[in-house]
Amino acid sequence: MNKSELIASSIILAKTEQLLKVATNRYKITIQVAHRAKRRRYEDVDIIDDPKVKPVIRAVLEMVDEITQPEIISD
């Protein structure tokens, strides 16, 4: 395992921990991640962005980004 893989895995672990800290129910968040990963897997059959990023990892990263992004308030 090289250094870049270690950094990537540490970032993924940190984001996963961040998602679990925000969640009120770990079971529900796990099910949500699984459903999103499954849905993305079948939706993106034709699109191969990065074969190294598994659907579950992509789902976790997307969910954390959705939680941490500030909402845009319209006037």
PyMOL Python script that loads the backbone (N, CA, C, O; Angstrom):
from pymol import cmd

cmd.read_pdbstr("""\
ATOM      1  N   MET A   1       0.837  -1.169   0.000  1.00  0.00           N
ATOM      2  CA  MET A   1       0.000   0.000   0.000  1.00  0.00           C
ATOM      3  C   MET A   1       0.887   1.239   0.000  1.00  0.00           C
ATOM      4  O   MET A   1       1.744   1.404   0.869  1.00  0.00           O
ATOM      5  N   ASN A   2       0.674   2.099  -0.977  1.00  0.00           N
ATOM      6  CA  ASN A   2       1.503   3.287  -1.027  1.00  0.00           C
ATOM      7  C   ASN A   2       0.854   4.426  -0.244  1.00  0.00           C
ATOM      8  O   ASN A   2      -0.252   4.291   0.280  1.00  0.00           O
ATOM      9  N   LYS A   3       1.565   5.546  -0.177  1.00  0.00           N
ATOM     10  CA  LYS A   3       1.127   6.663   0.651  1.00  0.00           C
ATOM     11  C   LYS A   3      -0.192   7.270   0.173  1.00  0.00           C
ATOM     12  O   LYS A   3      -1.029   7.651   0.990  1.00  0.00           O
ATOM     13  N   SER A   4      -0.383   7.363  -1.147  1.00  0.00           N
ATOM     14  CA  SER A   4      -1.621   7.955  -1.656  1.00  0.00           C
ATOM     15  C   SER A   4      -2.834   7.102  -1.312  1.00  0.00           C
ATOM     16  O   SER A   4      -3.913   7.637  -1.058  1.00  0.00           O
ATOM     17  N   GLU A   5      -2.673   5.788  -1.301  1.00  0.00           N
ATOM     18  CA  GLU A   5      -3.783   4.917  -0.918  1.00  0.00           C
ATOM     19  C   GLU A   5      -4.098   5.071   0.563  1.00  0.00           C
ATOM     20  O   GLU A   5      -5.262   5.020   0.959  1.00  0.00           O
ATOM     21  N   LEU A   6      -3.061   5.260   1.387  1.00  0.00           N
ATOM     22  CA  LEU A   6      -3.282   5.468   2.812  1.00  0.00           C
ATOM     23  C   LEU A   6      -4.035   6.766   3.056  1.00  0.00           C
ATOM     24  O   LEU A   6      -4.942   6.812   3.887  1.00  0.00           O
ATOM     25  N   ILE A   7      -3.671   7.804   2.349  1.00  0.00           N
ATOM     26  CA  ILE A   7      -4.359   9.080   2.503  1.00  0.00           C
ATOM     27  C   ILE A   7      -5.811   8.943   2.069  1.00  0.00           C
ATOM     28  O   ILE A   7      -6.716   9.425   2.750  1.00  0.00           O
ATOM     29  N   ALA A   8      -6.027   8.308   0.971  1.00  0.00           N
ATOM     30  CA  ALA A   8      -7.388   8.133   0.481  1.00  0.00           C
ATOM     31  C   ALA A   8      -8.222   7.324   1.464  1.00  0.00           C
ATOM     32  O   ALA A   8      -9.371   7.674   1.735  1.00  0.00           O
ATOM     33  N   SER A   9      -7.666   6.263   1.993  1.00  0.00           N
ATOM     34  CA  SER A   9      -8.432   5.444   2.932  1.00  0.00           C
ATOM     35  C   SER A   9      -8.664   6.186   4.241  1.00  0.00           C
ATOM     36  O   SER A   9      -9.712   6.017   4.864  1.00  0.00           O
ATOM     37  N   SER A  10      -7.709   7.004   4.668  1.00  0.00           N
ATOM     38  CA  SER A  10      -7.915   7.767   5.899  1.00  0.00           C
ATOM     39  C   SER A  10      -8.984   8.837   5.700  1.00  0.00           C
ATOM     40  O   SER A  10      -9.749   9.126   6.621  1.00  0.00           O
ATOM     41  N   ILE A  11      -9.044   9.422   4.516  1.00  0.00           N
ATOM     42  CA  ILE A  11     -10.087  10.401   4.220  1.00  0.00           C
ATOM     43  C   ILE A  11     -11.453   9.728   4.203  1.00  0.00           C
ATOM     44  O   ILE A  11     -12.427  10.262   4.733  1.00  0.00           O
ATOM     45  N   ILE A  12     -11.513   8.564   3.594  1.00  0.00           N
ATOM     46  CA  ILE A  12     -12.777   7.818   3.541  1.00  0.00           C
ATOM     47  C   ILE A  12     -13.241   7.447   4.940  1.00  0.00           C
ATOM     48  O   ILE A  12     -14.425   7.566   5.255  1.00  0.00           O
ATOM     49  N   LEU A  13     -12.320   7.000   5.776  1.00  0.00           N
ATOM     50  CA  LEU A  13     -12.682   6.655   7.154  1.00  0.00           C
ATOM     51  C   LEU A  13     -13.154   7.880   7.928  1.00  0.00           C
ATOM     52  O   LEU A  13     -14.123   7.802   8.684  1.00  0.00           O
ATOM     53  N   ALA A  14     -12.480   9.002   7.744  1.00  0.00           N
ATOM     54  CA  ALA A  14     -12.876  10.224   8.438  1.00  0.00           C
ATOM     55  C   ALA A  14     -14.264  10.672   7.999  1.00  0.00           C
ATOM     56  O   ALA A  14     -15.076  11.080   8.829  1.00  0.00           O
ATOM     57  N   LYS A  15     -14.539  10.601   6.712  1.00  0.00           N
ATOM     58  CA  LYS A  15     -15.857  10.994   6.197  1.00  0.00           C
ATOM     59  C   LYS A  15     -16.942  10.047   6.707  1.00  0.00           C
ATOM     60  O   LYS A  15     -18.049  10.478   7.027  1.00  0.00           O
ATOM     61  N   THR A  16     -16.620   8.757   6.780  1.00  0.00           N
ATOM     62  CA  THR A  16     -17.583   7.780   7.296  1.00  0.00           C
ATOM     63  C   THR A  16     -17.890   8.053   8.766  1.00  0.00           C
ATOM     64  O   THR A  16     -19.047   7.995   9.182  1.00  0.00           O
ATOM     65  N   GLU A  17     -16.854   8.350   9.551  1.00  0.00           N
ATOM     66  CA  GLU A  17     -17.062   8.679  10.956  1.00  0.00           C
ATOM     67  C   GLU A  17     -17.888   9.953  11.102  1.00  0.00           C
ATOM     68  O   GLU A  17     -18.730  10.056  11.994  1.00  0.00           O
ATOM     69  N   GLN A  18     -17.643  10.919  10.224  1.00  0.00           N
ATOM     70  CA  GLN A  18     -18.407  12.163  10.249  1.00  0.00           C
ATOM     71  C   GLN A  18     -19.883  11.885   9.965  1.00  0.00           C
ATOM     72  O   GLN A  18     -20.760  12.459  10.611  1.00  0.00           O
ATOM     73  N   LEU A  19     -20.149  11.025   9.023  1.00  0.00           N
ATOM     74  CA  LEU A  19     -21.533  10.664   8.690  1.00  0.00           C
ATOM     75  C   LEU A  19     -22.203   9.953   9.861  1.00  0.00           C
ATOM     76  O   LEU A  19     -23.369  10.210  10.159  1.00  0.00           O
ATOM     77  N   LEU A  20     -21.479   9.070  10.518  1.00  0.00           N
ATOM     78  CA  LEU A  20     -22.052   8.344  11.648  1.00  0.00           C
ATOM     79  C   LEU A  20     -22.283   9.248  12.854  1.00  0.00           C
ATOM     80  O   LEU A  20     -23.215   9.019  13.626  1.00  0.00           O
ATOM     81  N   LYS A  21     -21.449  10.273  13.028  1.00  0.00           N
ATOM     82  CA  LYS A  21     -21.644  11.207  14.141  1.00  0.00           C
ATOM     83  C   LYS A  21     -22.912  12.030  13.956  1.00  0.00           C
ATOM     84  O   LYS A  21     -23.603  12.342  14.926  1.00  0.00           O
ATOM     85  N   VAL A  22     -23.213  12.377  12.722  1.00  0.00           N
ATOM     86  CA  VAL A  22     -24.399  13.185  12.428  1.00  0.00           C
ATOM     87  C   VAL A  22     -25.675  12.350  12.540  1.00  0.00           C
ATOM     88  O   VAL A  22     -26.737  12.869  12.885  1.00  0.00           O
ATOM     89  N   ALA A  23     -25.564  11.079  12.251  1.00  0.00           N
ATOM     90  CA  ALA A  23     -26.736  10.200  12.222  1.00  0.00           C
ATOM     91  C   ALA A  23     -27.281   9.964  13.629  1.00  0.00           C
ATOM     92  O   ALA A  23     -26.525   9.788  14.585  1.00  0.00           O
ATOM     93  N   THR A  24     -28.591   9.965  13.731  1.00  0.00           N
ATOM     94  CA  THR A  24     -29.217   9.652  15.012  1.00  0.00           C
ATOM     95  C   THR A  24     -29.406   8.149  15.173  1.00  0.00           C
ATOM     96  O   THR A  24     -29.499   7.642  16.291  1.00  0.00           O
ATOM     97  N   ASN A  25     -29.460   7.446  14.055  1.00  0.00           N
ATOM     98  CA  ASN A  25     -29.675   6.008  14.087  1.00  0.00           C
ATOM     99  C   ASN A  25     -28.704   5.356  13.097  1.00  0.00           C
ATOM    100  O   ASN A  25     -28.840   5.535  11.886  1.00  0.00           O
ATOM    101  N   ARG A  26     -27.749   4.619  13.597  1.00  0.00           N
ATOM    102  CA  ARG A  26     -26.726   4.021  12.732  1.00  0.00           C
ATOM    103  C   ARG A  26     -27.300   2.992  11.773  1.00  0.00           C
ATOM    104  O   ARG A  26     -26.824   2.859  10.646  1.00  0.00           O
ATOM    105  N   TYR A  27     -28.302   2.276  12.205  1.00  0.00           N
ATOM    106  CA  TYR A  27     -28.923   1.278  11.331  1.00  0.00           C
ATOM    107  C   TYR A  27     -29.555   1.958  10.123  1.00  0.00           C
ATOM    108  O   TYR A  27     -29.366   1.517   8.990  1.00  0.00           O
ATOM    109  N   LYS A  28     -30.302   3.027  10.361  1.00  0.00           N
ATOM    110  CA  LYS A  28     -30.976   3.719   9.264  1.00  0.00           C
ATOM    111  C   LYS A  28     -29.980   4.326   8.286  1.00  0.00           C
ATOM    112  O   LYS A  28     -30.194   4.269   7.075  1.00  0.00           O
ATOM    113  N   ILE A  29     -28.903   4.903   8.788  1.00  0.00           N
ATOM    114  CA  ILE A  29     -27.923   5.521   7.895  1.00  0.00           C
ATOM    115  C   ILE A  29     -27.207   4.444   7.087  1.00  0.00           C
ATOM    116  O   ILE A  29     -26.861   4.666   5.927  1.00  0.00           O
ATOM    117  N   THR A  30     -26.984   3.290   7.688  1.00  0.00           N
ATOM    118  CA  THR A  30     -26.358   2.182   6.970  1.00  0.00           C
ATOM    119  C   THR A  30     -27.258   1.703   5.842  1.00  0.00           C
ATOM    120  O   THR A  30     -26.788   1.439   4.736  1.00  0.00           O
ATOM    121  N   ILE A  31     -28.537   1.593   6.118  1.00  0.00           N
ATOM    122  CA  ILE A  31     -29.501   1.176   5.101  1.00  0.00           C
ATOM    123  C   ILE A  31     -29.580   2.217   3.987  1.00  0.00           C
ATOM    124  O   ILE A  31     -29.661   1.858   2.812  1.00  0.00           O
ATOM    125  N   GLN A  32     -29.557   3.506   4.344  1.00  0.00           N
ATOM    126  CA  GLN A  32     -29.593   4.567   3.336  1.00  0.00           C
ATOM    127  C   GLN A  32     -28.371   4.511   2.427  1.00  0.00           C
ATOM    128  O   GLN A  32     -28.485   4.670   1.211  1.00  0.00           O
ATOM    129  N   VAL A  33     -27.207   4.287   3.019  1.00  0.00           N
ATOM    130  CA  VAL A  33     -25.980   4.177   2.219  1.00  0.00           C
ATOM    131  C   VAL A  33     -26.074   2.978   1.280  1.00  0.00           C
ATOM    132  O   VAL A  33     -25.721   3.075   0.104  1.00  0.00           O
ATOM    133  N   ALA A  34     -26.549   1.855   1.796  1.00  0.00           N
ATOM    134  CA  ALA A  34     -26.663   0.648   0.976  1.00  0.00           C
ATOM    135  C   ALA A  34     -27.633   0.848  -0.189  1.00  0.00           C
ATOM    136  O   ALA A  34     -27.341   0.448  -1.316  1.00  0.00           O
ATOM    137  N   HIS A  35     -28.773   1.458   0.078  1.00  0.00           N
ATOM    138  CA  HIS A  35     -29.755   1.701  -0.989  1.00  0.00           C
ATOM    139  C   HIS A  35     -29.207   2.662  -2.044  1.00  0.00           C
ATOM    140  O   HIS A  35     -29.393   2.454  -3.243  1.00  0.00           O
ATOM    141  N   ARG A  36     -28.533   3.711  -1.584  1.00  0.00           N
ATOM    142  CA  ARG A  36     -27.983   4.669  -2.534  1.00  0.00           C
ATOM    143  C   ARG A  36     -26.902   4.019  -3.391  1.00  0.00           C
ATOM    144  O   ARG A  36     -26.836   4.251  -4.598  1.00  0.00           O
ATOM    145  N   ALA A  37     -26.064   3.211  -2.768  1.00  0.00           N
ATOM    146  CA  ALA A  37     -25.003   2.531  -3.514  1.00  0.00           C
ATOM    147  C   ALA A  37     -25.591   1.564  -4.534  1.00  0.00           C
ATOM    148  O   ALA A  37     -25.116   1.478  -5.666  1.00  0.00           O
ATOM    149  N   LYS A  38     -26.620   0.845  -4.126  1.00  0.00           N
ATOM    150  CA  LYS A  38     -27.264  -0.101  -5.043  1.00  0.00           C
ATOM    151  C   LYS A  38     -27.925   0.629  -6.206  1.00  0.00           C
ATOM    152  O   LYS A  38     -27.810   0.211  -7.358  1.00  0.00           O
ATOM    153  N   ARG A  39     -28.611   1.712  -5.899  1.00  0.00           N
ATOM    154  CA  ARG A  39     -29.272   2.498  -6.938  1.00  0.00           C
ATOM    155  C   ARG A  39     -28.243   3.083  -7.908  1.00  0.00           C
ATOM    156  O   ARG A  39     -28.427   3.031  -9.124  1.00  0.00           O
ATOM    157  N   ARG A  40     -27.175   3.633  -7.368  1.00  0.00           N
ATOM    158  CA  ARG A  40     -26.130   4.221  -8.219  1.00  0.00           C
ATOM    159  C   ARG A  40     -25.447   3.153  -9.075  1.00  0.00           C
ATOM    160  O   ARG A  40     -25.075   3.407 -10.221  1.00  0.00           O
ATOM    161  N   ARG A  41     -25.289   1.984  -8.517  1.00  0.00           N
ATOM    162  CA  ARG A  41     -24.633   0.899  -9.256  1.00  0.00           C
ATOM    163  C   ARG A  41     -25.414   0.547 -10.513  1.00  0.00           C
ATOM    164  O   ARG A  41     -24.831   0.322 -11.573  1.00  0.00           O
ATOM    165  N   TYR A  42     -26.736   0.500 -10.391  1.00  0.00           N
ATOM    166  CA  TYR A  42     -27.550   0.132 -11.537  1.00  0.00           C
ATOM    167  C   TYR A  42     -27.843   1.313 -12.465  1.00  0.00           C
ATOM    168  O   TYR A  42     -28.076   1.123 -13.659  1.00  0.00           O
ATOM    169  N   GLU A  43     -27.830   2.530 -11.917  1.00  0.00           N
ATOM    170  CA  GLU A  43     -28.038   3.701 -12.761  1.00  0.00           C
ATOM    171  C   GLU A  43     -26.810   4.002 -13.607  1.00  0.00           C
ATOM    172  O   GLU A  43     -26.942   4.444 -14.748  1.00  0.00           O
ATOM    173  N   ASP A  44     -25.639   3.775 -13.077  1.00  0.00           N
ATOM    174  CA  ASP A  44     -24.391   4.143 -13.738  1.00  0.00           C
ATOM    175  C   ASP A  44     -23.710   2.949 -14.409  1.00  0.00           C
ATOM    176  O   ASP A  44     -22.484   2.847 -14.400  1.00  0.00           O
ATOM    177  N   VAL A  45     -24.489   2.064 -14.981  1.00  0.00           N
ATOM    178  CA  VAL A  45     -23.916   0.893 -15.634  1.00  0.00           C
ATOM    179  C   VAL A  45     -23.060   1.307 -16.825  1.00  0.00           C
ATOM    180  O   VAL A  45     -21.982   0.756 -17.046  1.00  0.00           O
ATOM    181  N   ASP A  46     -23.549   2.285 -17.590  1.00  0.00           N
ATOM    182  CA  ASP A  46     -22.823   2.728 -18.770  1.00  0.00           C
ATOM    183  C   ASP A  46     -21.688   3.680 -18.448  1.00  0.00           C
ATOM    184  O   ASP A  46     -20.729   3.785 -19.213  1.00  0.00           O
ATOM    185  N   ILE A  47     -21.785   4.374 -17.325  1.00  0.00           N
ATOM    186  CA  ILE A  47     -20.776   5.371 -16.960  1.00  0.00           C
ATOM    187  C   ILE A  47     -19.765   4.728 -16.018  1.00  0.00           C
ATOM    188  O   ILE A  47     -20.114   4.241 -14.943  1.00  0.00           O
ATOM    189  N   ILE A  48     -18.523   4.737 -16.440  1.00  0.00           N
ATOM    190  CA  ILE A  48     -17.462   4.219 -15.580  1.00  0.00           C
ATOM    191  C   ILE A  48     -16.528   5.387 -15.288  1.00  0.00           C
ATOM    192  O   ILE A  48     -15.600   5.662 -16.049  1.00  0.00           O
ATOM    193  N   ASP A  49     -16.787   6.076 -14.166  1.00  0.00           N
ATOM    194  CA  ASP A  49     -15.966   7.226 -13.794  1.00  0.00           C
ATOM    195  C   ASP A  49     -14.598   6.773 -13.301  1.00  0.00           C
ATOM    196  O   ASP A  49     -13.567   7.109 -13.884  1.00  0.00           O
ATOM    197  N   ASP A  50     -14.607   6.020 -12.239  1.00  0.00           N
ATOM    198  CA  ASP A  50     -13.379   5.557 -11.626  1.00  0.00           C
ATOM    199  C   ASP A  50     -13.646   4.165 -11.058  1.00  0.00           C
ATOM    200  O   ASP A  50     -14.335   4.038 -10.046  1.00  0.00           O
ATOM    201  N   PRO A  51     -13.122   3.137 -11.683  1.00  0.00           N
ATOM    202  CA  PRO A  51     -13.416   1.785 -11.206  1.00  0.00           C
ATOM    203  C   PRO A  51     -12.860   1.491  -9.813  1.00  0.00           C
ATOM    204  O   PRO A  51     -13.251   0.504  -9.190  1.00  0.00           O
ATOM    205  N   LYS A  52     -11.954   2.335  -9.319  1.00  0.00           N
ATOM    206  CA  LYS A  52     -11.397   2.121  -7.987  1.00  0.00           C
ATOM    207  C   LYS A  52     -12.350   2.558  -6.890  1.00  0.00           C
ATOM    208  O   LYS A  52     -12.266   2.069  -5.763  1.00  0.00           O
ATOM    209  N   VAL A  53     -13.256   3.473  -7.208  1.00  0.00           N
ATOM    210  CA  VAL A  53     -14.202   3.968  -6.216  1.00  0.00           C
ATOM    211  C   VAL A  53     -15.450   3.096  -6.259  1.00  0.00           C
ATOM    212  O   VAL A  53     -16.222   3.130  -7.217  1.00  0.00           O
ATOM    213  N   LYS A  54     -15.621   2.337  -5.226  1.00  0.00           N
ATOM    214  CA  LYS A  54     -16.761   1.433  -5.144  1.00  0.00           C
ATOM    215  C   LYS A  54     -18.044   2.226  -4.903  1.00  0.00           C
ATOM    216  O   LYS A  54     -17.993   3.336  -4.372  1.00  0.00           O
ATOM    217  N   PRO A  55     -19.186   1.673  -5.283  1.00  0.00           N
ATOM    218  CA  PRO A  55     -20.458   2.385  -5.101  1.00  0.00           C
ATOM    219  C   PRO A  55     -20.745   2.757  -3.646  1.00  0.00           C
ATOM    220  O   PRO A  55     -21.323   3.813  -3.390  1.00  0.00           O
ATOM    221  N   VAL A  56     -20.360   1.924  -2.703  1.00  0.00           N
ATOM    222  CA  VAL A  56     -20.606   2.226  -1.292  1.00  0.00           C
ATOM    223  C   VAL A  56     -19.776   3.423  -0.857  1.00  0.00           C
ATOM    224  O   VAL A  56     -20.276   4.300  -0.152  1.00  0.00           O
ATOM    225  N   ILE A  57     -18.520   3.470  -1.265  1.00  0.00           N
ATOM    226  CA  ILE A  57     -17.651   4.587  -0.913  1.00  0.00           C
ATOM    227  C   ILE A  57     -18.174   5.863  -1.548  1.00  0.00           C
ATOM    228  O   ILE A  57     -18.211   6.909  -0.901  1.00  0.00           O
ATOM    229  N   ARG A  58     -18.576   5.786  -2.802  1.00  0.00           N
ATOM    230  CA  ARG A  58     -19.127   6.955  -3.487  1.00  0.00           C
ATOM    231  C   ARG A  58     -20.386   7.439  -2.774  1.00  0.00           C
ATOM    232  O   ARG A  58     -20.581   8.645  -2.627  1.00  0.00           O
ATOM    233  N   ALA A  59     -21.241   6.522  -2.330  1.00  0.00           N
ATOM    234  CA  ALA A  59     -22.474   6.895  -1.631  1.00  0.00           C
ATOM    235  C   ALA A  59     -22.165   7.600  -0.311  1.00  0.00           C
ATOM    236  O   ALA A  59     -22.805   8.596   0.026  1.00  0.00           O
ATOM    237  N   VAL A  60     -21.191   7.090   0.434  1.00  0.00           N
ATOM    238  CA  VAL A  60     -20.816   7.713   1.701  1.00  0.00           C
ATOM    239  C   VAL A  60     -20.292   9.121   1.459  1.00  0.00           C
ATOM    240  O   VAL A  60     -20.683  10.059   2.153  1.00  0.00           O
ATOM    241  N   LEU A  61     -19.409   9.272   0.477  1.00  0.00           N
ATOM    242  CA  LEU A  61     -18.839  10.589   0.189  1.00  0.00           C
ATOM    243  C   LEU A  61     -19.912  11.579  -0.250  1.00  0.00           C
ATOM    244  O   LEU A  61     -19.873  12.745   0.141  1.00  0.00           O
ATOM    245  N   GLU A  62     -20.865  11.130  -1.052  1.00  0.00           N
ATOM    246  CA  GLU A  62     -21.957  12.006  -1.491  1.00  0.00           C
ATOM    247  C   GLU A  62     -22.836  12.417  -0.320  1.00  0.00           C
ATOM    248  O   GLU A  62     -23.228  13.578  -0.214  1.00  0.00           O
ATOM    249  N   MET A  63     -23.145  11.474   0.554  1.00  0.00           N
ATOM    250  CA  MET A  63     -24.014  11.782   1.684  1.00  0.00           C
ATOM    251  C   MET A  63     -23.351  12.763   2.639  1.00  0.00           C
ATOM    252  O   MET A  63     -24.012  13.657   3.167  1.00  0.00           O
ATOM    253  N   VAL A  64     -22.067  12.607   2.863  1.00  0.00           N
ATOM    254  CA  VAL A  64     -21.348  13.541   3.740  1.00  0.00           C
ATOM    255  C   VAL A  64     -21.320  14.928   3.105  1.00  0.00           C
ATOM    256  O   VAL A  64     -21.496  15.932   3.794  1.00  0.00           O
ATOM    257  N   ASP A  65     -21.098  14.982   1.799  1.00  0.00           N
ATOM    258  CA  ASP A  65     -21.083  16.271   1.108  1.00  0.00           C
ATOM    259  C   ASP A  65     -22.451  16.952   1.193  1.00  0.00           C
ATOM    260  O   ASP A  65     -22.524  18.170   1.350  1.00  0.00           O
ATOM    261  N   GLU A  66     -23.517  16.190   1.092  1.00  0.00           N
ATOM    262  CA  GLU A  66     -24.860  16.760   1.186  1.00  0.00           C
ATOM    263  C   GLU A  66     -25.123  17.322   2.574  1.00  0.00           C
ATOM    264  O   GLU A  66     -25.783  18.352   2.719  1.00  0.00           O
ATOM    265  N   ILE A  67     -24.611  16.649   3.583  1.00  0.00           N
ATOM    266  CA  ILE A  67     -24.835  17.077   4.966  1.00  0.00           C
ATOM    267  C   ILE A  67     -24.008  18.319   5.291  1.00  0.00           C
ATOM    268  O   ILE A  67     -24.490  19.224   5.972  1.00  0.00           O
ATOM    269  N   THR A  68     -22.780  18.365   4.814  1.00  0.00           N
ATOM    270  CA  THR A  68     -21.873  19.441   5.199  1.00  0.00           C
ATOM    271  C   THR A  68     -21.989  20.701   4.346  1.00  0.00           C
ATOM    272  O   THR A  68     -21.500  21.757   4.748  1.00  0.00           O
ATOM    273  N   GLN A  69     -22.618  20.616   3.188  1.00  0.00           N
ATOM    274  CA  GLN A  69     -22.758  21.793   2.345  1.00  0.00           C
ATOM    275  C   GLN A  69     -23.797  22.735   2.934  1.00  0.00           C
ATOM    276  O   GLN A  69     -24.884  22.310   3.324  1.00  0.00           O
ATOM    277  N   PRO A  70     -23.457  24.011   2.996  1.00  0.00           N
ATOM    278  CA  PRO A  70     -24.467  24.973   3.492  1.00  0.00           C
ATOM    279  C   PRO A  70     -25.590  25.116   2.486  1.00  0.00           C
ATOM    280  O   PRO A  70     -25.357  25.147   1.277  1.00  0.00           O
ATOM    281  N   GLU A  71     -26.783  25.200   2.982  1.00  0.00           N
ATOM    282  CA  GLU A  71     -27.938  25.352   2.100  1.00  0.00           C
ATOM    283  C   GLU A  71     -28.009  26.769   1.576  1.00  0.00           C
ATOM    284  O   GLU A  71     -27.698  27.719   2.294  1.00  0.00           O
ATOM    285  N   ILE A  72     -28.408  26.910   0.351  1.00  0.00           N
ATOM    286  CA  ILE A  72     -28.541  28.219  -0.273  1.00  0.00           C
ATOM    287  C   ILE A  72     -29.913  28.780   0.091  1.00  0.00           C
ATOM    288  O   ILE A  72     -30.943  28.155  -0.160  1.00  0.00           O
ATOM    289  N   ILE A  73     -29.905  29.950   0.677  1.00  0.00           N
ATOM    290  CA  ILE A  73     -31.152  30.590   1.088  1.00  0.00           C
ATOM    291  C   ILE A  73     -31.540  31.595   0.019  1.00  0.00           C
ATOM    292  O   ILE A  73     -30.789  32.523  -0.280  1.00  0.00           O
ATOM    293  N   SER A  74     -32.716  31.403  -0.550  1.00  0.00           N
ATOM    294  CA  SER A  74     -33.172  32.319  -1.593  1.00  0.00           C
ATOM    295  C   SER A  74     -33.915  33.484  -0.964  1.00  0.00           C
ATOM    296  O   SER A  74     -34.579  33.330   0.060  1.00  0.00           O
ATOM    297  N   ASP A  75     -33.799  34.633  -1.576  1.00  0.00           N
ATOM    298  CA  ASP A  75     -34.468  35.836  -1.071  1.00  0.00           C
ATOM    299  C   ASP A  75     -35.908  35.876  -1.508  1.00  0.00           C
ATOM    300  O   ASP A  75     -36.627  36.818  -1.176  1.00  0.00           O
TER     301      ASP A  75
END
""", "prot")
cmd.dss("prot")
cmd.show_as("cartoon", "prot")
cmd.util.cbc("prot")
cmd.orient("prot")
